[in-house]
Amino acid sequence: MKVLIHIHGFMLTILILAISCTERESLDNITNIYYSENEDLPMGNFIDRIEIVPFETDSMNLIDQYHKIEFYDDFGGYLIVDKRQTVYLFTKEGDFISSSRKCRGDGPDQYNILVDAVYNPYNKSIEILSPFGSIYSYDLSFNFLGKRDLQEKSIHTFSRFYPLSDDSYILLPTLLGEKDAVMCFCDYTRQSIISVEDYTADFISTLTMNHNPFVRLNGELYFLPVCLDYNIYRIDEDSCKLSKYISYSFGENINKEDLEKRFGDMSDRKSDEESLKKSFAVMEKVNNYLLQSDTPIPVIKQMNNSYLYFYMINNGVRETVIYDRKSKKSILHSNKHPVCLNFCFHLDKNSLYTIIYPYEMDKYIDKSLLDGNELKKLDCVKDDDNPIVVRYVLKKRL
């Protein structure tokens, strides 16, 4: 899958049309992950078994190149957004539930542009975010429940959100440069941003791939920035504050000062049309340079109590790095193997989850790690079917 710079052309157009702290507590220690010293292991060395979930396929639920996928324990299913900005719901077994196919348009009950979609466990609804901060709510059958707006002019546009309650949310601005490395705490009963926390000091670039930047563990909420930033942050929901939770290093990290000397200022605070275009152009040059860099770049990050997962780009090569937080050991697995791990969107206990298309099965599924039941499911998948969720179950000891 092509690496996504965290701003698309159509979003830049929206941005142009839309134009009219204290020091943080430092971490106790730094997690050093010297994975480059490791052997590049084949999948069977650290994966115990593979399980698959084929999504039901018919004319009403054909997914057109997925943009986002999330699994929610709260309703026991998957939420998928495709490139047409349609939201699909499937059960954990892959059965189709519903879609927002009829909800997109210019009507009072419809959304026109989608930048993110989530399941809100507090009001048990599917919620869709527009780039200007409007939230559209639907039930699980996509019957319209209501729309809420945010009256805020200081932020150009938004790209992601996370519900904290029935009416409070975290919203992330569209990343163009350093000034957008902020987190907005919003109260929709007041239609306002009530607090803004920034992490600009550690922002490196906008280079990223799509992944969920929020994870809740042991009742705490954590943030894994959708940009190049070598930190994981803890979010204090009561005080609306960010603090560093984990800082990590891969032996050699990218230096922002070196990038600015080479490509120019990445911290322009202006938001006029000319400044936005300039920021976008600088970030494109920086990201293209980083994609070919000899320094490993983490473009997807996942975390749970046991592991840190990174999907890396190192000199143009895709690599998987899994770090055991208890043993402090890591494994390396690259895409040089005939069958390799795809990038993963979810980490749960000892399992990594990815999504692939039927034509990718031979590349990302080692059939020797499937039992008889899983092989039967795989044999029933047709080339023109919907994507498949693949669960990679890690061995007890990496």
N, C-alpha and C positions, 0 to 999 in steps of 0.2 A: 504494500500500500504506500502511496506517495506520502512523504512527510509533509505535514501541514504547517505552514507558517501561520501564526495565530491571528491572521487577518486576511480576508479574501477580498477580491476586487470589488464585488458588489457591496461589501461592507464599507470599503473606503468611500464609495459613492454616497452611502447613507451618512457616513461621518461628515462629509462635506456639506450635505444638505442639512444636517442637524445643527450646524454652527450658526446662529443668529445673534516634631514629635519627640516624642521623647526617645531616649536611648532604650533599646530593648534589653531585657535580661539575657545574658549570654548563656550558652550551654555549658554543662558540667564537663563534657568531653566531646571530642570529635570522633566520629566513626570513620576510620580509614579502611577503605575497601580496595586492597591491592590485587584485584582480580586478574590483572594482566600477567601475573606470575603463574596463573593456574593453567592446567591443561584444558584445551578446548574439548569438552566432553560430548559424546553422542547422547541422544535423548534417553536411551535405555539405561544409562548410568545413574540418572537421578530421578527419572519418572517411573513410578511403580506400575501405573496402568492408565489407560485413556478411556473416557466415557464420552458419548456424544448425545446431543439433543437436536434432531432435525426439526426445523420449524414447519408446521403445516403449510401446504402450498395450494392455493387455488386462485382464481381470477380476482378475488376480492382482497387478497392480502399479499400480492407480489411486492417484495421489497426491492427498491431500485437503489442500489449502492448505499449501504448503511453509512450514516454519519456519526451516530451515537448508539451505544447499547448499555443498559444497566439492568442488574438483577435486584429486585426488591423483595426481601423476606416478608415485608408487611402485607403485600397482597399475593405473594408467592408466585411471582412471574417476572417476565422480561419486558422492558420498555425499549423500543427501537425507534430511532429517527432516521429516515432515509434522505437522500439528496433532494427529493421533492418537498422536503419539510413536512412529511406526513409522519404521524406517530402511530406505532403499532404496539399492541399488547398481546403477549403470548403467555401461557401458563409455563410452569417450570418443566412440564413434560413436552412443551413445544406446540400445544394446541392453541389455535387462534382465538383471541377473546374479542378484540374490536380494533378499530382504527379511526384516525381523525380525518379520513379522506374527504368527508363532506363538510368538514369544519373550517376549511381554508377558503378565504374569499374576502369580500368587502362588506358582508352583512353584519348586523349588530351582534350576532352570536358567533362570528367567525374571526379568526386571526388571519392577518395578511402576511406577516413575516415572522418566522420562528428562528430564534437563536439558541434556545435551550428548552428542554422539557423534563419535568421530574414528576415523581409521585410524592404527594404531600401526605405523610402519615397522620398529621394532626387533624385534617379535615377529610382525609381519605379520597382525595381527588387527584386527577391528572392536571398539572398546571403547565402552561406554555408561556414563555417569556418573549416579548418583542424587544427589538434593539433599544427602544426608547423607555423601557422599564415597565410597560404595561403587562399585567399578568391575567391570562385567560384561564378560567377553571372549568373543568368538565368532570362528569362522573366516569366510571370505568367503561360505560357504554358510549361515551363522548356526547352525552346530553349536556348542553350548556348550563353552567351554574352561575356564572357572573364574571365581571371584568373589573380589575382595579388598576388605578393609574398612579404614577409617581410624578409629582410636580417638582422636577429638579433640572436645572439648566446648566449646572457647573460640570456635569459629566457628559461627554459627547454621546456615547452609546454603551450598552451593556452586552455581555456575551454569555454569562453563566449566572446561575442563582442556586440558592440552597435554603429550604424552609427551616426556620427556627421555631415557628409556632403557627397558629392560624393566620396571623397577620404580620409577622415579622420575618425578614429574610436577609440573607447575605447576597449582595449583587457584586459581580466583578465587572469592571469596565473592559471594553474591547482594548486589547493590548496593541499599542503602536510603538511605545517606547517606555523609558524608565518612569515617566510621570504617571503612567497608567498602572503601575504595580501597586495598586491600592485595593482595599477591601471595604465595601460600603455596607453598613448595617442600616437596614431600612424598616420603617414602621409604616405600613400601608393604611392604618387607621388615621394617621396624620399625613399620609401621602408625602413623606419626606425621608431624607437620609438623616439619621440621628447621630451617626458617628462614622468617621473614616479612619482606617488604619492603613499605614503604608509599609511596604517592605522594599522600598526603592534602593536602600543601601546595599542590598544583596542581589538585586536584579542584574542579570548579565545580558540576556537577549530574549527576543520573543520566540525563539526556535522551540517547537514543541510538536507533539502529535496529540490527537484527541484522547483525553482520559478524564476520569472523574477526579477533580482535585480535592474532594472532601471525603474523609473517612471517619466514622464514629467507632471508637473502641473503648470498652469499659466505661461507658457513659460520658467519655470526653470526645470533643470534636477536634479533628486535625485537618490541616491544609497543606497540600502538596502542590505548589504553584504550577500553573500551566504556562511555564516559561522556564528558561535556564536560570536556576537559583539553587544553590547547593544546601538548602535547608528544608526541613519539615517544621511547620509551626503548629503550636497549640492555640486553639481559639477559646477564649474565655467568653462564654455566651452572655453572662450577666454584666460584665464590665465592658463588653465589646472591645476586647484587646487581643493582640497577637503577641506571642512570645516564642522564641526559638525552642524547639523540642529536640530535634536532631540536626546536627550539621555533619555533612559527609564529604569525604574526599576520595578521589580515585587515584591518589598518588600525585596527580597533576591536574589542577583545575584551571579553567579559562580565567584569564585576568582581564577585567573590564577596562582598566586603564590602557592596556595594550591595544584593545579593540578600538577605543576612542582615538588613540593616536593614529591608527591605521585608517579608520573610516569616518571619523568626525563625531560630533556631540550626539549622544543618545538621550539627553535629558532636557530637550527643549520643552519648556513649560507652556508655550503658546498653543492656542487651539484654533488659530485661523486656518483657512484653506491652504495657504502656501506652506505653513509650518507643518500641517498634517502630511502633506505630500512629501515634504523633505524628510520627516521622521520615517515615513513608510519606506522611502528610497534607501535611507541609511540602514534600516533594519533588514531590508532585502539583501543588501551587500554583506552585512554581518552574518546573516543566516546562511547564505550561500558559501561563505568562507568557512563557517563552522562545520558544514556538512562534509567538507573534504579535509577537515583538520585531523592531525595525528593525535590530538587530545580527545579522549572519549567524552561524548556528549549524551547525557541521559535525557531522552525525549518522552519517556513514559515512566512514571513512578507509582508504585503501589506499596502499601504497608499494612501489616497486621501485627499481632503480639509476637509472632514467631519469626517473621521474615521481612526483609526489604527486597522489593523486586524492581529492577531497572531494565528498560529496553533502551539499548545504547546504539549510537552511531559512532564508529571509530574508523576514520579514514575511508568513509563510504561503505564500510561493512556493518551489517546489523548484528548486534550481539545481545544475548540475554544474560543478565547477571542476577543471581539470587544469593542474598546474604542472610545467613542464619544468625539472628540476633542473640541467641543463647550461646552457641559455640564460637561465634565471631568468625566463622569460616564462610567462604563464598565459592560458588561454582560459576564457570564460564561456558557458554554454549553459543556458537555463532551460526549464521545461516550458510556456512560453507559445507555443512553436512547435507547428504542427499535428502534426508528427512529432518526437518528442524522445527523448533517451536515458533509459532506465529507470535506477534505481539499480543499481550494479554490485557484485558480491560478490567479484570476483577481478581482479587486475591482473597480467598476465604479459607481459614484454617490451613490445611496443607494442600490446597488445590488452587491452580491457576486456570482462568477461563479465557478463551478466545472465541472469535467467530470467524468462520471461513466460508467461502463459496464452494459448491460441489466440485468445480473444476480444480480446486486447490487441495483436495483430499490427499493425493499422493505426496504432496510437498510437505504437509503439516501433520499427517497422521501416520504413525508407525503401527502398522496392522498387527505386528507381533505383540503389542501392548494392549490389544483389544481381546476381550473374552468372546465366547460364542454368541452371546446375546447382542453385544455391541457390533459384532461383525454382521449379524443379520440386519440390524438397523442400517448399517452403512450400505449394505447391498441393495437396500430399497430406495436409496437416494438417487434421484435422476439429475442429469446435468443441468436442467433448467429449473430445478427446485430452488426454494428459498435457502438462505444461508444456514449453516449448522453451527451450534455452540459446541465447542470442544473443551472438555475438562481434563486437564493434566494433573494427575494426583502424584504429589511428590513422595519420594521414599522417606522413611522415618529419619534416616541420617543422610545428609547430603555429602 
